[in-house]
């Protein structure tokens, strides 16, 4: 009776057989993985070969963790060495594993050990490293991998949606692909947006070419260092104009406020205390969790609350 009832449910679709969850597969080399590469790309578990005796064991543990394999979808997982000062023989051994995937340069953002996430075309779009990898649980590491992989696919969907668009409309959609702060911007996105909107009618060229450090140097530096030296009144006015430009993100607008605060502080800090406080509060309002957002409280504490300081 029970068997007949089970078969009846199965036949009507009310009961389905459980399908195994997708899990990433490990390969010895990128070349071996390339034949079966999917849209989930590659994840290299990179350990410091010969100069960190802990990282290889950690990477072997992480790459074998079921939680991480599941989070990686159908990505190709590769355990990869990275030498600090490689001999010719070691360099060849390293290249044999990495295949066509670009190795990080000396000025790149990696710390070792790390998980380097590449798309199917070999573009390095994400990293899992630092405290979460060194001290996190497998569940926490897996969550980082999943977040970055999902962000990458959403980014790709945005780029695809802009395929048939032109001009300012295309630029606005393309710029949305840069909103993910957990992964890299799409390859060559600045030039792509500029080609779509050469006159920057959308403002997205300004947004994507924003350089906060360069802006601070321009408006706060001395003339011998390339600064404009406009004076405090004109500098503040220029920043206030930029604050009205909706092309800029909240984090970019925080920089304008920070330049105003610095200018007011240098010109006459005590007399400008109320204005400094106002701009610090605006910084916090725009994004309290960014670096400048967190700094806002300290600006008020050190430069406003205690006039003696």
ChimeraX attribute file (.defattr): number of C-alpha atoms within 10 A of each C-alpha:
attribute: neighborCount
match mode: 1-to-1
recipient: residues
	/A:1	6
	/A:2	7
	/A:3	7
	/A:4	9
	/A:5	10
	/A:6	12
	/A:7	13
	/A:8	13
	/A:9	12
	/A:10	13
	/A:11	11
	/A:12	9
	/A:13	10
	/A:14	9
	/A:15	12
	/A:16	10
	/A:17	7
	/A:18	6
	/A:19	6
	/A:20	6
	/A:21	8
	/A:22	12
	/A:23	17
	/A:24	21
	/A:25	18
	/A:26	18
	/A:27	17
	/A:28	15
	/A:29	20
	/A:30	25
	/A:31	16
	/A:32	14
	/A:33	20
	/A:34	17
	/A:35	8
	/A:36	12
	/A:37	18
	/A:38	15
	/A:39	12
	/A:40	20
	/A:41	24
	/A:42	30
	/A:43	28
	/A:44	27
	/A:45	24
	/A:46	24
	/A:47	26
	/A:48	20
	/A:49	21
	/A:50	14
	/A:51	12
	/A:52	13
	/A:53	11
	/A:54	13
	/A:55	21
	/A:56	21
	/A:57	10
	/A:58	17
	/A:59	24
	/A:60	16
	/A:61	11
	/A:62	21
	/A:63	22
	/A:64	13
	/A:65	15
	/A:66	15
	/A:67	18
	/A:68	22
	/A:69	23
	/A:70	18
	/A:71	23
	/A:72	29
	/A:73	21
	/A:74	19
	/A:75	28
	/A:76	29
	/A:77	25
	/A:78	26
	/A:79	22
	/A:80	26
	/A:81	23
	/A:82	22
	/A:83	16
	/A:84	12
	/A:85	11
	/A:86	14
	/A:87	10
	/A:88	9
	/A:89	9
	/A:90	15
	/A:91	14
	/A:92	12
	/A:93	16
	/A:94	19
	/A:95	19
	/A:96	15
	/A:97	20
	/A:98	22
	/A:99	16
	/A:100	13
	/A:101	19
	/A:102	12
	/A:103	14
	/A:104	12
	/A:105	8
	/A:106	8
	/A:107	6
	/A:108	8
	/A:109	9
	/A:110	17
	/A:111	14
	/A:112	19
	/A:113	24
	/A:114	22
	/A:115	27
	/A:116	22
	/A:117	28
	/A:118	23
	/A:119	21
	/A:120	17
	/A:121	13
	/A:122	15
	/A:123	16
	/A:124	22
	/A:125	18
	/A:126	22
	/A:127	22
	/A:128	24
	/A:129	18
	/A:130	14
	/A:131	9
	/A:132	15
	/A:133	21
	/A:134	17
	/A:135	10
	/A:136	12
	/A:137	13
	/A:138	18
	/A:139	14
	/A:140	15
	/A:141	23
	/A:142	23
	/A:143	17
	/A:144	21
	/A:145	25
	/A:146	18
	/A:147	14
	/A:148	23
	/A:149	25
	/A:150	15
	/A:151	20
	/A:152	25
	/A:153	14
	/A:154	14
	/A:155	21
	/A:156	13
	/A:157	12
	/A:158	17
	/A:159	18
	/A:160	12
	/A:161	12
	/A:162	16
	/A:163	11
	/A:164	7
	/A:165	14
	/A:166	14
	/A:167	17
	/A:168	21
	/A:169	14
	/A:170	20
	/A:171	27
	/A:172	22
	/A:173	20
	/A:174	26
	/A:175	24
	/A:176	14
	/A:177	20
	/A:178	17
	/A:179	14
	/A:180	14
	/A:181	9
	/A:182	16
	/A:183	19
	/A:184	19
	/A:185	20
	/A:186	19
	/A:187	11
	/A:188	8
	/A:189	18
	/A:190	20
	/A:191	14
	/A:192	17
	/A:193	23
	/A:194	19
	/A:195	15
	/A:196	19
	/A:197	21
	/A:198	15
	/A:199	12
	/A:200	17
	/A:201	15
	/A:202	20
	/A:203	18
	/A:204	24
	/A:205	26
	/A:206	16
	/A:207	17
	/A:208	19
	/A:209	11
	/A:210	14
	/A:211	13
	/A:212	16
	/A:213	9
	/A:214	13
	/A:215	15
	/A:216	17
	/A:217	17
	/A:218	17
	/A:219	24
	/A:220	23
	/A:221	15
	/A:222	13
	/A:223	13
	/A:224	8
	/A:225	10
	/A:226	13
	/A:227	16
	/A:228	15
	/A:229	15
	/A:230	15
	/A:231	12
	/A:232	19
	/A:233	12
	/A:234	12
	/A:235	18
	/A:236	21
	/A:237	12
	/A:238	15
	/A:239	18
	/A:240	15
	/A:241	10
	/A:242	16
	/A:243	19
	/A:244	10
	/A:245	12
	/A:246	13
	/A:247	19
	/A:248	18
	/A:249	15
	/A:250	15
	/A:251	17
	/A:252	18
	/A:253	24
	/A:254	27
	/A:255	20
	/A:256	22
	/A:257	24
	/A:258	23
	/A:259	22
	/A:260	27
	/A:261	24
	/A:262	16
	/A:263	21
	/A:264	21
	/A:265	19
	/A:266	13
	/A:267	14
	/A:268	11
	/A:269	19
	/A:270	17
	/A:271	12
	/A:272	18
	/A:273	19
	/A:274	14
	/A:275	16
	/A:276	26
	/A:277	20
	/A:278	14
	/A:279	21
	/A:280	25
	/A:281	18
	/A:282	18
	/A:283	26
	/A:284	19
	/A:285	14
	/A:286	17
	/A:287	16
	/A:288	17
	/A:289	11
	/A:290	15
	/A:291	12
	/A:292	21
	/A:293	20
	/A:294	14
	/A:295	17
	/A:296	23
	/A:297	17
	/A:298	14
	/A:299	19
	/A:300	19
	/A:301	14
	/A:302	12
	/A:303	20
	/A:304	21
	/A:305	14
	/A:306	11
	/A:307	12
	/A:308	8
	/A:309	10
